[in-house]
């Protein structure tokens, strides 16, 4: 009986050791894990919706319409300073907004704060948090979660890398 207990204990120990040495997998689908993976110049080419009708989205990221962002260019530097420029359109005026951005790789999020004249990023307490859905060398997909009909829906932003 003692030998059987010893064999079972050794087997369990071996399983624990093998499990701890096995490669870790993630289910987030996110390929970017560092700030450097999303540095650069990006153009927002498409805004789509998951779990919410387009007509239910009135304002977005502090602008009158999500349509203001289609065609916008985003400059994301490694220091965290950046900006986005909205193009002039029928419903939106052209403008450039300074931001301070960061990544939280453990949560798979991209967050940014708007900075106005005289603001220091450390003093700005409000901002936006988007889920990093996927990232490659030339494409970035961010999802903005919103509450709709008691569930979480998403506004999906698809960016393409801009060569400068």
Phi and psi restraints in degrees (value plus and minus 20) as a CYANA .aco file:
   2 UNK   PHI     -83.7   -43.7
   2 UNK   PSI     -60.3   -20.3
   3 UNK   PHI     -86.7   -46.7
   3 UNK   PSI     -59.5   -19.5
   4 UNK   PHI     -82.4   -42.4
   4 UNK   PSI     -63.7   -23.7
   5 UNK   PHI     -81.5   -41.5
   5 UNK   PSI     -61.6   -21.6
   6 UNK   PHI     -85.0   -45.0
   6 UNK   PSI     -61.8   -21.8
   7 UNK   PHI     -84.6   -44.6
   7 UNK   PSI     -63.6   -23.6
   8 UNK   PHI     -84.0   -44.0
   8 UNK   PSI     -62.1   -22.1
   9 UNK   PHI     -83.0   -43.0
   9 UNK   PSI     -62.6   -22.6
  10 UNK   PHI     -85.3   -45.3
  10 UNK   PSI     -61.1   -21.1
  11 UNK   PHI     -81.8   -41.8
  11 UNK   PSI     -65.8   -25.8
  12 UNK   PHI     -83.5   -43.5
  12 UNK   PSI     -60.4   -20.4
  13 UNK   PHI     -83.0   -43.0
  13 UNK   PSI     -63.0   -23.0
  14 UNK   PHI     -82.4   -42.4
  14 UNK   PSI     -60.5   -20.5
  15 UNK   PHI     -82.7   -42.7
  15 UNK   PSI     -62.4   -22.4
  16 UNK   PHI     -83.2   -43.2
  16 UNK   PSI     -63.6   -23.6
  17 UNK   PHI     -84.7   -44.7
  17 UNK   PSI     -64.3   -24.3
  18 UNK   PHI     -85.4   -45.4
  18 UNK   PSI     -57.6   -17.6
  19 UNK   PHI     -86.3   -46.3
  19 UNK   PSI     -60.1   -20.1
  20 UNK   PHI     -91.5   -51.5
  20 UNK   PSI     -42.2    -2.2
  21 UNK   PHI    -113.0   -73.0
  21 UNK   PSI     -28.5    11.5
  22 UNK   PHI     -92.8   -52.8
  22 UNK   PSI     132.4   172.4
  23 UNK   PHI     -84.4   -44.4
  23 UNK   PSI     123.1   163.1
  24 UNK   PHI    -106.3   -66.3
  24 UNK   PSI     122.5   162.5
  25 UNK   PHI    -140.4  -100.4
  25 UNK   PSI     133.6   173.6
  26 UNK   PHI    -140.1  -100.1
  26 UNK   PSI     135.4   175.4
  27 UNK   PHI    -129.8   -89.8
  27 UNK   PSI     -14.4    25.6
  28 UNK   PHI     -94.5   -54.5
  28 UNK   PSI     -42.3    -2.3
  29 UNK   PHI      57.3    97.3
  29 UNK   PSI     -16.5    23.5
  30 UNK   PHI    -105.7   -65.7
  30 UNK   PSI     110.5   150.5
  31 UNK   PHI    -121.6   -81.6
  31 UNK   PSI     -39.1     0.9
  32 UNK   PHI    -109.8   -69.8
  32 UNK   PSI     110.3   150.3
  33 UNK   PHI    -141.6  -101.6
  33 UNK   PSI     -30.0    10.0
  34 UNK   PHI    -152.2  -112.2
  34 UNK   PSI     141.7   181.7
  35 UNK   PHI     -76.3   -36.3
  35 UNK   PSI     -61.1   -21.1
  36 UNK   PHI     -80.7   -40.7
  36 UNK   PSI     -41.9    -1.9
  37 UNK   PHI     -93.2   -53.2
  37 UNK   PSI     -39.9     0.1
  38 UNK   PHI    -138.5   -98.5
  38 UNK   PSI     -13.4    26.6
  39 UNK   PHI     -79.4   -39.4
  39 UNK   PSI     133.4   173.4
  40 UNK   PHI     101.8   141.8
  40 UNK   PSI    -185.5  -145.5
  41 UNK   PHI    -127.8   -87.8
  41 UNK   PSI     110.2   150.2
  42 UNK   PHI    -149.2  -109.2
  42 UNK   PSI     127.8   167.8
  43 UNK   PHI    -137.1   -97.1
  43 UNK   PSI     108.3   148.3
  44 UNK   PHI    -102.1   -62.1
  44 UNK   PSI      86.6   126.6
  45 UNK   PHI    -114.1   -74.1
  45 UNK   PSI     -45.2    -5.2
  46 UNK   PHI    -168.4  -128.4
  46 UNK   PSI     119.8   159.8
  47 UNK   PHI    -142.1  -102.1
  47 UNK   PSI     102.8   142.8
  48 UNK   PHI    -149.6  -109.6
  48 UNK   PSI     157.3   197.3
  49 UNK   PHI    -152.9  -112.9
  49 UNK   PSI     118.4   158.4
  50 UNK   PHI    -143.1  -103.1
  50 UNK   PSI      96.2   136.2
  51 UNK   PHI      59.7    99.7
  51 UNK   PSI      -7.3    32.7
  52 UNK   PHI    -170.1  -130.1
  52 UNK   PSI     117.8   157.8
  53 UNK   PHI     -94.7   -54.7
  53 UNK   PSI     126.9   166.9
  54 UNK   PHI     -74.4   -34.4
  54 UNK   PSI     -58.4   -18.4
  55 UNK   PHI     -88.6   -48.6
  55 UNK   PSI     -35.9     4.1
  56 UNK   PHI    -100.9   -60.9
  56 UNK   PSI     -32.0     8.0
  57 UNK   PHI    -117.4   -77.4
  57 UNK   PSI      90.6   130.6
  58 UNK   PHI    -115.3   -75.3
  58 UNK   PSI     -81.0   -41.0
  59 UNK   PHI    -133.6   -93.6
  59 UNK   PSI     141.3   181.3
  60 UNK   PHI    -173.2  -133.2
  60 UNK   PSI     110.2   150.2
  61 UNK   PHI      29.7    69.7
  61 UNK   PSI      19.0    59.0
  62 UNK   PHI      61.1   101.1
  62 UNK   PSI     -14.2    25.8
  63 UNK   PHI    -128.1   -88.1
  63 UNK   PSI     142.9   182.9
  64 UNK   PHI     -83.2   -43.2
  64 UNK   PSI     -51.3   -11.3
  65 UNK   PHI    -169.4  -129.4
  65 UNK   PSI     128.1   168.1
  66 UNK   PHI     -84.3   -44.3
  66 UNK   PSI     -45.0    -5.0
  67 UNK   PHI     -83.7   -43.7
  67 UNK   PSI     -43.3    -3.3
  68 UNK   PHI     -81.6   -41.6
  68 UNK   PSI     -46.5    -6.5
  69 UNK   PHI    -105.7   -65.7
  69 UNK   PSI     -39.7     0.3
  70 UNK   PHI     -83.9   -43.9
  70 UNK   PSI     103.1   143.1
  71 UNK   PHI      69.2   109.2
  71 UNK   PSI     -19.4    20.6
  72 UNK   PHI     -91.1   -51.1
  72 UNK   PSI     133.3   173.3
  73 UNK   PHI    -132.9   -92.9
  73 UNK   PSI     116.8   156.8
  74 UNK   PHI    -139.5   -99.5
  74 UNK   PSI     108.4   148.4
  75 UNK   PHI    -130.6   -90.6
  75 UNK   PSI      96.7   136.7
  76 UNK   PHI    -140.3  -100.3
  76 UNK   PSI      88.3   128.3
  77 UNK   PHI    -113.1   -73.1
  77 UNK   PSI     141.4   181.4
  78 UNK   PHI     -85.5   -45.5
  78 UNK   PSI     -42.8    -2.8
  79 UNK   PHI     -94.3   -54.3
  79 UNK   PSI     -34.7     5.3
  80 UNK   PHI      80.7   120.7
  80 UNK   PSI     -35.4     4.6
  81 UNK   PHI     -96.7   -56.7
  81 UNK   PSI     128.7   168.7
  82 UNK   PHI    -190.6  -150.6
  82 UNK   PSI    -192.1  -152.1
  83 UNK   PHI    -181.7  -141.7
  83 UNK   PSI     142.8   182.8
  84 UNK   PHI    -152.6  -112.6
  84 UNK   PSI     126.9   166.9
  85 UNK   PHI    -140.9  -100.9
  85 UNK   PSI     102.1   142.1
  86 UNK   PHI    -110.0   -70.0
  86 UNK   PSI     115.7   155.7
  87 UNK   PHI     -96.6   -56.6
  87 UNK   PSI     138.4   178.4
  88 UNK   PHI     -94.9   -54.9
  88 UNK   PSI     113.9   153.9
  89 UNK   PHI    -165.5  -125.5
  89 UNK   PSI    -199.5  -159.5
  90 UNK   PHI     -81.7   -41.7
  90 UNK   PSI     -54.2   -14.2
  91 UNK   PHI    -127.4   -87.4
  91 UNK   PSI     -23.6    16.4
  92 UNK   PHI    -159.8  -119.8
  92 UNK   PSI     123.6   163.6
  93 UNK   PHI    -109.0   -69.0
  93 UNK   PSI     127.7   167.7
  94 UNK   PHI     -84.9   -44.9
  94 UNK   PSI     120.0   160.0
  95 UNK   PHI    -181.7  -141.7
  95 UNK   PSI     136.7   176.7
  96 UNK   PHI    -138.6   -98.6
  96 UNK   PSI     111.5   151.5
  97 UNK   PHI    -139.4   -99.4
  97 UNK   PSI     102.4   142.4
  98 UNK   PHI     -95.4   -55.4
  98 UNK   PSI     123.4   163.4
  99 UNK   PHI    -157.6  -117.6
  99 UNK   PSI     142.4   182.4
 100 UNK   PHI    -141.9  -101.9
 100 UNK   PSI     105.8   145.8
 101 UNK   PHI    -143.9  -103.9
 101 UNK   PSI     139.7   179.7
 102 UNK   PHI    -174.5  -134.5
 102 UNK   PSI     148.8   188.8
 103 UNK   PHI    -141.1  -101.1
 103 UNK   PSI     124.3   164.3
 104 UNK   PHI    -139.6   -99.6
 104 UNK   PSI      75.1   115.1
 105 UNK   PHI     -88.1   -48.1
 105 UNK   PSI     -47.7    -7.7
 106 UNK   PHI     -90.7   -50.7
 106 UNK   PSI     -50.8   -10.8
 107 UNK   PHI    -117.8   -77.8
 107 UNK   PSI     -29.9    10.1
 108 UNK   PHI      47.6    87.6
 108 UNK   PSI      21.3    61.3
 109 UNK   PHI    -141.5  -101.5
 109 UNK   PSI     133.5   173.5
 110 UNK   PHI    -137.7   -97.7
 110 UNK   PSI     105.4   145.4
 111 UNK   PHI    -150.3  -110.3
 111 UNK   PSI     130.6   170.6
 112 UNK   PHI    -168.6  -128.6
 112 UNK   PSI     135.9   175.9
 113 UNK   PHI    -142.3  -102.3
 113 UNK   PSI     122.2   162.2
 114 UNK   PHI    -100.2   -60.2
 114 UNK   PSI     115.1   155.1
 115 UNK   PHI    -134.4   -94.4
 115 UNK   PSI     108.9   148.9
 116 UNK   PHI    -127.9   -87.9
 116 UNK   PSI     149.6   189.6
 117 UNK   PHI     -67.4   -27.4
 117 UNK   PSI     103.5   143.5
 118 UNK   PHI      67.3   107.3
 118 UNK   PSI     -29.2    10.8
 119 UNK   PHI     -92.8   -52.8
 119 UNK   PSI     124.2   164.2
 120 UNK   PHI    -131.5   -91.5
 120 UNK   PSI     115.0   155.0
 121 UNK   PHI     -74.2   -34.2
 121 UNK   PSI     -57.9   -17.9
 122 UNK   PHI     -87.5   -47.5
 122 UNK   PSI     -39.1     0.9
 123 UNK   PHI    -114.7   -74.7
 123 UNK   PSI     -28.9    11.1
 124 UNK   PHI    -109.0   -69.0
 124 UNK   PSI     103.2   143.2
 125 UNK   PHI    -124.3   -84.3
 125 UNK   PSI     -29.0    11.0
 126 UNK   PHI    -130.0   -90.0
 126 UNK   PSI     125.1   165.1
 127 UNK   PHI    -187.7  -147.7
 127 UNK   PSI    -182.0  -142.0
 128 UNK   PHI    -149.1  -109.1
 128 UNK   PSI     120.4   160.4
 129 UNK   PHI    -144.2  -104.2
 129 UNK   PSI     102.7   142.7
 130 UNK   PHI    -139.8   -99.8
 130 UNK   PSI     130.3   170.3
 131 UNK   PHI    -105.6   -65.6
 131 UNK   PSI     114.1   154.1
 132 UNK   PHI    -103.3   -63.3
 132 UNK   PSI      84.5   124.5
 133 UNK   PHI    -100.7   -60.7
 133 UNK   PSI     -67.0   -27.0
 134 UNK   PHI    -180.8  -140.8
 134 UNK   PSI     138.8   178.8
 135 UNK   PHI    -173.7  -133.7
 135 UNK   PSI     114.8   154.8
 136 UNK   PHI    -149.7  -109.7
 136 UNK   PSI    -194.9  -154.9
 137 UNK   PHI     -83.0   -43.0
 137 UNK   PSI     -47.8    -7.8
 138 UNK   PHI    -144.8  -104.8
 138 UNK   PSI     -14.2    25.8
 139 UNK   PHI    -163.7  -123.7
 139 UNK   PSI     123.4   163.4
 140 UNK   PHI    -157.1  -117.1
 140 UNK   PSI     111.3   151.3
 141 UNK   PHI    -143.7  -103.7
 141 UNK   PSI     100.4   140.4
 142 UNK   PHI    -136.1   -96.1
 142 UNK   PSI     124.1   164.1
 143 UNK   PHI    -140.3  -100.3
 143 UNK   PSI     109.7   149.7
 144 UNK   PHI    -120.1   -80.1
 144 UNK   PSI      89.6   129.6
 145 UNK   PHI     -96.0   -56.0
 145 UNK   PSI     117.0   157.0
 146 UNK   PHI    -158.9  -118.9
 146 UNK   PSI     133.5   173.5
 147 UNK   PHI    -105.3   -65.3
 147 UNK   PSI     107.5   147.5
 148 UNK   PHI    -165.3  -125.3
 148 UNK   PSI     101.6   141.6
 149 UNK   PHI      33.2    73.2
 149 UNK   PSI      21.9    61.9
 150 UNK   PHI      56.9    96.9
 150 UNK   PSI     -11.7    28.3
 151 UNK   PHI    -151.2  -111.2
 151 UNK   PSI     147.8   187.8
 152 UNK   PHI    -109.2   -69.2
 152 UNK   PSI     105.1   145.1
 153 UNK   PHI    -136.2   -96.2
 153 UNK   PSI     152.1   192.1
 154 UNK   PHI    -156.7  -116.7
 154 UNK   PSI     121.8   161.8
 155 UNK   PHI    -121.4   -81.4
 155 UNK   PSI     101.5   141.5
 156 UNK   PHI    -123.8   -83.8
 156 UNK   PSI     104.4   144.4
 157 UNK   PHI    -128.7   -88.7
 157 UNK   PSI     103.2   143.2
 158 UNK   PHI    -133.1   -93.1
 158 UNK   PSI     100.0   140.0
 159 UNK   PHI    -129.8   -89.8
 159 UNK   PSI     128.8   168.8
 160 UNK   PHI    -138.3   -98.3
 160 UNK   PSI     123.1   163.1
 161 UNK   PHI     -88.5   -48.5
 161 UNK   PSI     116.9   156.9
 162 UNK   PHI    -121.8   -81.8
 162 UNK   PSI     108.7   148.7
 163 UNK   PHI    -104.5   -64.5
 163 UNK   PSI     107.9   147.9
